[in-house]
């Protein structure tokens, strides 16, 4: 006869408590246990920060489809956070050689976040690590709102209230009507999608997809350049926005400009034809001109100081030129008045008298000299200048009073000429 031992109530209670604790621990560690039991490979993704990714809670997705779970979030050196995720082996082949990753919120307001994996690069095996240069963080709604000024945030709240009023004032009915009419557009939309397939549905769309894939690969390899291009495009758009009125003015005058350009080009055609005909004859002159320019360089170097000094001279001469402008107008009328008899008289008897010597006639015969008349007048003016003096005491004229043979007037013969004649005969004897 077999004797069975009775289990006491205390032992049963202890066993129940232990089983409950084990069940609770297993329940709390359910995700970790299930992840460890499921097949897959671990990949490493580097981020600037973890941004609320939770271990064994955050999913890893490709195109919105869960393919794995985040298993580890660890902060390493150089400000980099390494995130490890266990991903299905079959899904890794879809990532390509250079995939990228981004942390995305599950809702617009945030809350839970997941790891979004994006295929990239060429077809081939993935090395298992996505560097920080190919990862990005989400933009939170709070960060976007903080970038606005307080007045702008008030405007957004007012816009939301106005939208609510619009929906309450019949906007909801309009949206429902749009939803009712939307099915009627599906037929034309099907025609559009059919046109997208091209004239060769078997090859056009695949070639388009391959071209987009190649473009995406290049963009993935040159992310820095794409950012610069987008930044430059934003700057260009901002400038075009500020210059909208100028662009409108330019476009409004564009037709007339094009017509004038067409006329000018048609005329330039004939000019170019003539230039082509004369270019052959002008080549020797151009070769000689090259030599002339080489010799002209030293001359220009020496002339540079003169040109620099000429600037001051021209600046000082400008007031004189300004004063000469009205004088030139008056001089023109004066010159027109001098034409005809006046100039003829000046060029005739007056110039003849001034440029020929004067010997005297009649009772004054022999009293002149062989010098031209204008020289005699110049000597007279110079002698008069020497005979006058102007100082602080006033103006004075110096003269010498005397008596000579020529002072006696009224005689039948000039005593001065007689004495001169006698003196000449004595010198000859």
Helices and strands as residue ranges (DSSP letters): H 9-28, H 30-37, E 41-47, E 59-62, E 65-75, E 81-87, H 89-92, E 100-107, E 110-118, E 129-130, G 132-134, E 135-136, H 141-146, H 150-166, I 167-171, H 172-182, H 185-196, H 204-221, H 223-242, H 244-252, H 254-338, H 341-345, I 346-350, H 351-355, G 362-364, H 373-387, E 388-391, E 394-397, G 405-407, H 415-428
